[in-house]
Every structure is written in structure tokens, then in C-alpha cells.
Amino acid sequence: MLVEGFDEITLALTAGYEPQTLLTAPELATRQIDFSAPENITVNRAVFEKISYRDNPDGWLAVFPTPKVSLEDLRLGLSPLLIVAESVEKPGNLGAILRTADAARADALIVCDPRTDIYNPNVVRASRGTLFTVPTVEADSAGTLSFLRRNGIRILAATPQAVSLYTDQDLRGPLAVVVGTEDRGLTGLWLDEADIQVRIPMLGKVNSLNVSIATALIVYEAVRQRGTKDAI
């Protein structure tokens, strides 16, 4: 996977990932990474700007092995808070959900039946490197449901059709916040299996919020109810 940016590469290194290739453009790099990869390549500014995914690159790009993480690799606390994203297809939305998961100290993000590669360079970029701070797993919905049941984790499904508001439910204790695609929402499998269905009040003409914003609202309500001192 490609990881671009000084901060993102630093987070990956701090998390224990080791790059296969480290590529830099000294004309752009104002900060230095104290690490050598098996392959180190130096290019000029023009070449780097051709291969960069950013409008204003900072001169750092690395190639890392793709992580192999399964549901069974997750280490959960006594009262875990998980985010489950079903078939979210836009890299920008996955990246934004990862930033929320990091900020809220969620235990993990589980991407079910993915429509985009979670290690897509655009996901890494949109996540600002939090892909390396939040345990992230790809899995199918059936396997994820089984995992949640085995671990005694309640399933909260976010859907506009729910009667209950998300602020009216007790979100303490082991919980998985499950969100779906913006166009179709969650599939019947998750809606049928959910312990709780909640909605976010929407008073406008369009009955839809960006999935990353909806996720952030519900997750931070859970954080508020749990009384995390650093939540604000």
C-alpha cells in the first residue's frame, strides 16, 4: 500500500509498520524521517509531483506491506465501542470515519462487505494516518455478526426509518455502531439482527446525512454517555 505524507508515514512507523520502499524529494521535504527502508529512492520535485496523490505534496511517500488483520486479532476492553461500516464505497467517507474512531478512541473499525480497498491511498490520505492508530478489519457481515454475538456486544443500527432517536438510547456498555451506504442504508440482515435501531433527527428537505457525519454524531453520543473525561 502507498502511504504519502510525513505525518502519515510517521504514524505508520510508530505503529510498528516497516516500509519496503521510502521515496523522497529533498526540494519538498522540510522535515526528516529518521528511518531507512530496504529501498530508498530520491527524486526531484517534478517527478514527485507526478506520482503524488496530493495537490501540495510534502516530499515523502512510502510503500508498506498490506496489513493482515482478522476479527480474532482484535483485543477488546471490558466495554468496547466498535464501528461497523457496511459496504461504504467512498474512500473519503472511510477516511473520515477512521478519524472519528481515532478521536473517540473506538476499539476498532470493521468494514463489512467492502466496496473499496481500505488500504487505498485515498483512504490513507482521508484518514490522516489514523488507519494506523485504529485497528481496522475487513470481514463479511455474517462473520462480523457472529463475532459480535460471541463477545456479547450489542448491535445498534442507524437507519432513518427507526422510531427512537439516538440520544434516547443507553449507549453505554459493549456496543457496535453499524452504518450503511448513503444511498441505500443498511441491508435487511443488519436491520433484522440489530438490538437497537436509532435515527438522527433531520428537519430539512433531504432525508440524508453524509455517512461519516452520522457515524460521528452517534459515536460521540456514546462517548458522552460513557463520561470519558477527555471527550471534550
Rosetta blueprint (number, residue, H / E / L):
1 M L
2 L E
3 V E
4 E E
5 G L
6 F H
7 D H
8 E H
9 I H
10 T H
11 L H
12 A H
13 L H
14 T H
15 A L
16 G L
17 Y L
18 E L
19 P L
20 Q L
21 T E
22 L E
23 L E
24 T E
25 A L
26 P L
27 E L
28 L L
29 A L
30 T L
31 R L
32 Q L
33 I L
34 D L
35 F L
36 S L
37 A L
38 P L
39 E E
40 N E
41 I E
42 T E
43 V L
44 N L
45 R H
46 A H
47 V H
48 F H
49 E H
50 K H
51 I H
52 S L
53 Y L
54 R L
55 D L
56 N L
57 P L
58 D L
59 G L
60 W E
61 L E
62 A E
63 V E
64 F L
65 P L
66 T L
67 P L
68 K L
69 V L
70 S L
71 L H
72 E H
73 D H
74 L L
75 R L
76 L L
77 G L
78 L L
79 S L
80 P L
81 L E
82 L E
83 I E
84 V E
85 A E
86 E E
87 S L
88 V L
89 E L
90 K L
91 P H
92 G H
93 N H
94 L H
95 G H
96 A H
97 I H
98 L H
99 R H
100 T H
101 A H
102 D H
103 A H
104 A L
105 R L
106 A L
107 D L
108 A E
109 L E
110 I E
111 V E
112 C E
113 D L
114 P L
115 R L
116 T L
117 D L
118 I L
119 Y L
120 N L
121 P H
122 N H
123 V H
124 V H
125 R H
126 A H
127 S H
128 R L
129 G L
130 T H
131 L H
132 F H
133 T L
134 V L
135 P L
136 T E
137 V E
138 E E
139 A E
140 D L
141 S H
142 A H
143 G H
144 T H
145 L H
146 S H
147 F H
148 L H
149 R H
150 R H
151 N L
152 G L
153 I L
154 R E
155 I E
156 L E
157 A E
158 A E
159 T L
160 P L
161 Q L
162 A L
163 V L
164 S E
165 L E
166 Y H
167 T H
168 D H
169 Q L
170 D L
171 L L
172 R L
173 G L
174 P L
175 L E
176 A E
177 V E
178 V E
179 V E
180 G L
181 T E
182 E L
183 D L
184 R L
185 G E
186 L L
187 T L
188 G H
189 L H
190 W H
191 L H
192 D H
193 E H
194 A L
195 D L
196 I E
197 Q E
198 V E
199 R E
200 I L
201 P L
202 M L
203 L L
204 G L
205 K L
206 V L
207 N L
208 S L
209 L L
210 N L
211 V H
212 S H
213 I H
214 A H
215 T H
216 A H
217 L H
218 I H
219 V H
220 Y H
221 E H
222 A H
223 V H
224 R H
225 Q H
226 R H
227 G L
228 T L
229 K H
230 D H
231 A H
232 I L
